[in-house]
Amino acid sequence: MSGVAREGATIGFTFDGTRYLARPGETLAAALLANGVRLVGRSFKYHRPRGILTAGVEEPNALVTVGRGGRTEPNTRATDLFVYEGLEARSQNRWPGLAFDLGAVFGLASKALPAGFYYKTFFGHARTWLKYEAVIRRAAGLGPAPTEADPDHFSQRALFADVAVIGGGRAGLLAAREALRAGKRVVLIEQDAVLGGGLLRDPREIDGQGSAGWIATVEAELRSGGARILTRTTATGHWDDNMLCLAQKLVEPGQVPGHGFAQRMWHLRAGEVVYATGLIERPIPFANNDRPGVMLSRAVRTYIRRFGVVPGRRVVVATTNDDAYETARALRDAGAEVVAVLDTRPAPAGADSGFAVLNDSVPQAAKGGRRGVKGLSAVIAGAEQHFAADLIAVSGGFSPAVHLHSQAGGALDWDEGARAYKAGAARQAARTVGSAGDPPASGAFRPVGNAKASFLDFQNDVTLADIDLAWREGYRSVEHVKRYTTLGMATDQGKTSNLPALEALAHAGGMTVPEAGITTFRPPYTPVTMGAMAGAAQGEHAVPTRRPALYAVHAAKDPIWLNAGYWKRPRAYPRGSETLAQAGLREARSVRQLVGLTDVSTLAKFEVNGPDAARFLERICATTVAKLAIGRGRYTIMLREDGLVFDDGTVWRLGENRYLLTSSTSGASRMATHISYVRNHLMPEAKVSVICVQEHYAAIAVAGPKSVAVMEQLTGEAPPRHMSASQPTIAGVPVHLLAASFSGERAFEVHFDARHAAAVWQAIDDAVAAAGGCAYGLEAMELLRIEKGHLVIGPDIDGRLSADDLGMGRMLNPAGGYIGHSTLHRPAFAEPGRKQLVGLESVNGDSIPEGAMLVPHLGARAEGHVTGAVRRVLGPGHIALAHLADGRARHGQEIYARSLTRGHTTRVRVVAPHFYDPAGERYRD
Amino acid sequence: MLTIACPHCGPRAQAEFVYERTVDSVVPLDAEPAEAVAALFTRANPRGEDDEIWRHTHGCGGWLVMRRHRVTHAISAIRAIGPETLP
């Protein structure tokens, strides 16, 4: 046990392996200070020793990693973490240790890492960056992310309120009470563990009660009146129409939840939002103002009055405002010595405070190193003076926490007296109350310390000199300066640094602060853990699972599954010890030689009915439809409005005014939206009904030379010839029997009411098995369709090729009128060099890598790529489909399929994209 | 996240809706080639109000046209489209 023995300190925790005790309700920062720990971390870029600057969520310095294993949480603010028994906290960005850190040489070499270092390096030769990269990656950074999965559960809930009050200080409590008394549904949100806000730091009598009593009274009234009070909850974002995201910690970071959830994300929709968000104190830029022992004035007061921890014994207070005098009083009351109050303002500021006040004083440099400050020099009315001290309490003024107001579209008004932005006109139903709307006055001053050691953004190590450099290099927009210097881009989002930086920028440019502009406030207000954003949508629940009607039938066969989009589809049904490749080949050969059945229920299917059905379909489909005789079907393609092919399928005329349209599984929802858009927006007057029956119809494909015999046996009638349809029954179930083929063999699709899926499958499966065949999955389907030269949406039809590129130009409806026709005239469609669909044959019998680029010789630029590659089903050799520039004119050429990612290059011959039965002989009975 | 008043279902969260396109990017059936290209590739994209087509995809599935301000997101008008809205 280390540290300082204190009464009531009973909670054991460790910091960098050393065990300490904390009192209940203490933050880690308070407990560390109480135990005499001042050095808490090393800075991001220069590895400078850092301590505790604040007492709240705005903390830029004191970032620690907490927890272990998958619960590890890096970059946790020690000031925003309440100590629990067993808390394990570790300092960050140091090696080998916090006190002795080799990376601190970066601090000595800080000239080598000025603003814009990365950009400048990138402009040089690539080798220059490679040289630096390894070193920088090791040296720069915050805590490493955990590599294990988070074992905790996270909840998400919706919430509705008439009034949402953000901030549980005095103003927030009053606003919540007033709304409740007016009969409103109230939610009060407080990021601290307890209500009270500034009253915890500055207790005072309200309504004849002490602070603690008054807070308890109001809280009791709110709770009994039905208001919802969410503590340890941060309003992280304010979105349109008063929607707020609330991140609630149900346990502290790294803590093991006893049961239930670790955190909860609320989605709150509020009638009115009240910001009682208070103020954020600003540091003062001077040399070494980032040393342990330099602390914001109100933080000093908070540690003394709320936590009973006095962070220093000999204190210099440096201020631009009256508020810091209250800190001086708190220090004096706690027995610390206030060496001097350095006030940037001229006399008589502070004259009646009773302290040794030095007016016109601007801090110049802190003395002391990693163990903490030893003193402060200041320029006082032009003369330099030094003060010995172990704590420097600074107050550079106060900025209202306008983040949510600004996120919600509210205007920001510059307050010259406070030298800060405050909430202007709100765009949404929202208002600001309390100190956030009325920041205290602050004096203006010019920093006098060495600019290179005067830190603005402590977390990203951005100094005054960096802002000056950015200005000298020509950066004028504050948004550009921000990105060039990385100011305000760390996990604290510049809560303490933005306004001091704007002051510096304004000075560099000879402007007022409002003229310098302001960067955008973006959510989240404080970091939100990924788990809270994901909620229950993790692992297998990250996306929906769609199970086709025949899922249970497949599952009983224990197939190898493939996640095809959201669908669970069988990839192969291995027998014995078969591998995927072996099972797929056996199933494909069964189709080529005998017969097989497969589940194609996931195909998009649309029933199109009505007098205008054909007219409607001739808009959707780029082929003719109206010429189809009843009982006939055809292959069809659909174009986007820009003329490129985006889907394909088949269309069947089942009756006089009744059609069935099928299209790809992967494009199903896109096609449903497209059809609905055309029907509702472009053709509302059409007398047509279009119903998506994708899941209402199960569909089974039966393919192979014996499929005709199988269907005849099952239906008791002669099955339809290729591209015709009939309506027999199978196992007593009425079906649409569509003679169409994807495999290249004589084949049928059986579409029927999905409620009877299992019975129909069973009947067909039995008949197929009796004929010597078997079920086949997507792996076999891929072997069969690539060999036949049939295309799939995605790899082959990828939204970049026209019908002509795909060799389907002659299929287009010569009468036009289809969607996409109007743009086919564009000159680019006729230019040479377009990618075209081709086949590839392996020259030496080698496999062809999928996705490989196609090059005429090694080292040449890619002229195309392989979209799908397989081995031949029956014969030897490997084949592929590909997109190749001017491919149709290059049949017979030998080129290379080169995959650098797979480390595989092979010689291929360009051929027509039909490797099997190009004349369609096998479709004839 | 906006609250969008579906003409059929009433006010619902934006997450239930899917944006389709602006009205000025609708390519009419049988558009002249130049007209189609203009609709697809040269849109007004005003900094202000525009008419947009949305669908209540995760609700009733109905289509609607809303007039929305591109800066403030304020929705000033919503109407249903489709066969049932024809006179």
Interface residues (C-beta under 8 A of the other chain):
Chain A: W239 D240 D241 M243 H267 R269 G409 R427 R619 E641 D642 T673 S676 Y677 R679 N680 H681 L682 M683 P684 E685 A686 G817 I819 S822 T823 H825 R826
Chain B: M1 L2 T3 A13 Q14 V18 E20 V26 V27 P28 L29 D30 A31 E32 P33 E35 A36 V37 L40 I53 R55 T57 G61 G62 W63 T72 H73 I81 G82 P83 T85 L86
